[in-house]
Amino acid sequence: MQDHKILQGLAIPYSALVSVIFGLMILSFPIGAYLFFNSQIGKSIDYALPVTEIDFLSGQDWLGWLGIGDVFIVAWAAFLVLFVISSMGPKKNFLKVLSPIMAGSYESQDGSYLVQIIKWFSIIVVLSGLIDIIQQLAGITITPPVFENDLTGFLGITTAPIIEELGFRVILVGIPLFLLYSHRASARLFFKSLWNPSANLPITNPKKAIILVVLVGVMFGAAHVLSDQWSNGKFAQAAMAGIIIGWVYYRYGFVAALLIHWATNYVVYSYAYLVSSINETRVMDSFSHSLILTIEIILLLTGILAITLSILEYRKNKLAKKPEYLN
C-alpha cells in the first residue's frame, strides 16, 4: 500500500518531465536542420561539400555527386519518420499512455515506444553521470573526440546511431537471436524478428538472449575506445549504454533502440551546437552553458524518478503475485 501511494505521488512530476523531454526532442528537429543548412558552424565548408571530401570516403569517386547535406537530410528524415511511429504505438499513442500517469494513477508504460525511449534515455544519462563521478575519483577521465570541423562532426554524430544500431543490434543481436530461438526457416519471420525480437520469436527462456545482449554491449564499449576517438575512460559508459540499448532492442525492437541512441547523439548535440553557434565558442565549452545544464538537470531528475518508479513497480508486481495470506 505504501509503495502504491509513493508511485502515485511520483507519477505526476515524472509525467511532467517526460513531456518536457518530448518537447525538447520535437524542437531538436528544426534546430538540427537550421544548424546544418543555415548556420556557419562549418566555417569554410557548407552542406554542398561532396562526401568524397570526408576522410574515410576519400577516393570513392563514384560518390562525387552526393553532398553531405544529402546524407544529413536522409538520416534526419528517417529519424523524423521513426519518431512519429514511436509516438503512435505500438499499442497506444504517447498521450494515451501518459494521461493516466498525469492524473496520478501510475500504470504500465509498455504501450508506448516513446515513453520507454525517454525513460531509458534518461536512465542512461543518470548512470553515465555516476560512472563519470566514480571514474574521476579513481583518476580516470573521459576525453571526447575532437572534430576537425563542426559541420562534419555534427554529420557524424547524426549518422552514427543508424550505422551502429544496424551493426551492433540488428546484426550482432538480432540475427543470433533468430538463430537461437526460431524453430523454422522463414524470410518473413526473419525480418520481423530483426524489427522486434521478443514480439516475434518464441523466447521462453531469455537467459541466452540476456547473455548475448551483455556481450555485445561490452563489444560496443570496446569499439568506442579502440576507434581512438574516445579515451579509455569511455569504455564503462559506452558498455553500460550498449547493454541498456541492447536490452531495449530485444524487448521493444529496433525503433526504440535506434531513437534512444539518436537522443544521446543528435538531440543532445543539436542544443550544444546551437549554443556553440550563437556564442561562437567551442562545442565542448557549450556543455557548461546554463541552457545545456538545465537540460541535463531535467534528464537527471527524469532518470532518477524512472529508476525509482521501476523499482517500486517491480516490488508492487512481486507482491501482487504472492498468495494473499503471505501479503
N, C-alpha and C positions, 0 to 999 in steps of 0.2 A: 504493500500500500504506500509506504514511504517513497519507494523508487518511482511509483506511478505519479505521485504528486510532484516529485522533482522533474520527471520527464515533462509534465505539463507546464511546469514553471519555466523550464529552459526552452520549450518549443517556440514560444513567440519571439524572443531575441534571436534565436537560431534562424528562424524563417526570415526575419528581417535582414539579417546579414547575408543569407543566401540570395535574397532578392537584390541586394546591393551589388553582390558579385556578378549576378546575372546581368545587371545594368552595365557594369564595367566591361563585361565580355562583349555586349552589343556595341558599346561605344568604341571598342578596340578595332572594329572593322573599318569604320570611316577614318579613324586615326591612322591606322596602318597604311591605308590606301593614300591618304594625304602625304604621309611621310615619304612613301616610295615614289610618288609621281609629281608632287608639288613642292616638297621641301628641298633644302640644299644640303642634306646630310651626306650626299655623295661627292660634294665639292666639285672636283674636276670631271666627274662622270655622272651620267643620269640613267634613267630606265631604258634608254635605247642602246646601251652598251651590249655588244654581242656576247653571248655566253662563252664563246671561244676565248674571250679575254680573261676568263677566270682560270686560275692556275690549273686545277685538276681537269679542265676541259680544253686546255690549250692543245692545238694540233688537230682537233676534231673539226676539220674544215666543213664537213657536211652539215654542221650545226650553225654555220655562219649566219643563216637567215633568222636565227632565234635570238631575241633580245632578253635581257634579264627581267625586263618588265613583263614579257610574255609568261615567263616561268612563275614570277610572283603572282600574277593575276589568276593563273590556273590553280595554284595552291590556295590562294585567298578564296577563290570561288568554291573550291572543294570544301574548305573549312566552313564556309557560309552555308552550303547545302547540308552538310552533316550537322551543323549547329541547329538548323531548323528541324531536321529529322529528330535530333535528340530532344528538342523542346516539345515535340508532339507525341513521343512514345517511349517505350514500345507498347505500353498498356494504357497509360494515362498521360495527358499533357502536363507540362510543368506546373501550371496553376492548380490543376485538379489535385495534384499530389501535395502541393504546398498549402493550399487553402485550409485543410483540417489542422495543419501544424500551426498556421497563423491564428486559428481560433483557439489554440491551446490544447487541442486534442491530438497528442502525438500518435502517429500511425506509421506503419512501414513505408519506406520511401522507394521500394523496389519498382514501382510502376513507372518511374521517370528516369531516363538516361541522364538528363541534365542535372537533376538533384544529386544523383550519385557522382556525376562528374565534379560538381562543385564540392561535394563532401570530401572526396578522396584527394582532389587538388589541394584543398585547404589542409588536410591531414599531412600531405607531403611537405607543405610549407612549414608546418609545426615541427615535424620530425627532422627536416633539413636544418632548421634553426637549432634544435637540440644537439644534433650531430656536430654542427659547426662550433657550438659552445664547448662541448666535450673535447673536441679535437684541438681547439685553441688552448684549453687548459693543459693539454698534453704537448703543446708546442707544434701542432700540425696545422698548417694554414692551407687555405684553398685559393689558388691563383687562377682566375678565369682566363679564357683565351683572349688574345689581342688581335683585333681585326685591322687589316691594313686600311680598309675603307668601310665607313659605317653603312653605306648603302648595300654593298655586297655582304657585309656582316649580317645586316637585317634579313637579306635574302636567305642566307644560310640558316639563320635562326628560324625562319618561317618554313622552309622546306624540310628541315631536319626531322620533325615529327613524322612526316609521311614516310621518308626513307627508312628511319629507324623502327617505326612500328611495323612496316611491311617486313623488315628483316628480322627483328628480334621477337616480335609477337606472332605475326602470321606464319612466317617460315619456320622459326625455331620453336614456337609453342604450338601453333595451330596444326601444322602438318603432323608432328609427332603425336598430338592428342588424337587426331583422326586415326593414325596407325595403331595406337594403343587401344582405343575404345570402340572403333567402328567394327561391326560384325559383318559388313557387306560392302562390296565394291560398288560405289555409285558416284558418278561425277556430280550429280545434283547434291547429294548428301555431303560430298567433299567440300564444295564451295559454301554450302550453308553452314557447315561446321567451322570453316575458317572465318565466317562472318560472326558467328556466335556459338562457340564450342559447347557450353553447358546446356544451351537450349535445343541443340540438335544431336548431341551424342548421348548414348545411354550410359552415363557415368554414375555408377552405383557406389564405387569406391574411389574417392578423389585423391587418395594418397599419392599415387604416381603423378597425377596432374600437379599437385602442390609441389612435389619434389622437382618436377620439370620447371615450373614457374620460378622457383627459388634459384635453380642452377642457371637458368637463362638470365635472371635478374643480376646474378653475380657477374656473368659474362658481360652484361650491359654496363655494369660499373667498371669492369676492367677495360672495356673498349674506350671509355672516356679518358682514361689516363694513358693507355697505350697509344692513343692517337696523337699524343704530345700537345694536345690543345689545352688540356687542364693539368694542374699539378696533381700529385699523387693523393692529396687530401680530398679530392673529389670522389674517390672510389666509393667510400662508405655512403655518401649522399646519393650517388648515381645508382648504386646497387639497391639501396632501400627503395628509391623511386622505381627502379626496374621491377622489383618484386611486387610492389603495390600495383603498378600498371599492368603487369603480367597477370596478377590475380583478377583485376578488373576485366581484362580481356577474356580470361577463362570464364568469369562469372556473368559478365554483361555484354561482352562482344567487342568487335573492332571499333565501332563508333565511340563508345565510352572511353576506351583505352587511348585512341588517337586524340580525342578532344582534351583529355587530361594533359597529354604531352603538349598539345597546342597551347593550352592555358599556361603551362610552365614556361614555354618559349615565347610564342607570339604575343599573347595577351600582356604578360609582364613587361616584355621588352618594348612593346608599342608605346607604353606610357614612359618607359625610361628614355627611349629615343625622342619622344615628344619633348620631355623636359630638357634633354640634351640639345635639341634643335632650337628651342626657344631661348635658352640661357647661354647657348654657344659654349657648352662645357663638354668634357668627356662623358661618354655613356656611363661608365662605372661611377663617376662622381655624382651622376643624377640619382643614384640609389640613396644618397643622403638628403635629397630634397624632401620637403615636407609632404608633397603630393605622394611620392613613392612610399615614404614612411607611413602615411595614413593608409594606403592600400595594403601595405604589409601588416599593419595592426589589424585591419579588417579581416585579412586572411588568417592571421594567427588566432584571433578570437573565434572565428568560424571553425577553424580546425580543432581548437580546444573543446568547444561545445560539441563538435561532431564526435570526437573521441569519447567524451563524457556520455553523450546520448547513446552511442553504440554500446558502451559498457552497461549502461542501465537497461537498455533494450534487451541485451543478452541475458542479464540477470532476470529480467521480467519474464522472458520466454522460458528460461530454465525452470523458474518457479512454477510457471503455468503447466509444465509437463509433469511436475511431481504429483503423486496421489494427494488428494485433499487432506488426508489425515496427517501427512508429513509437512504441510504448509503451516 
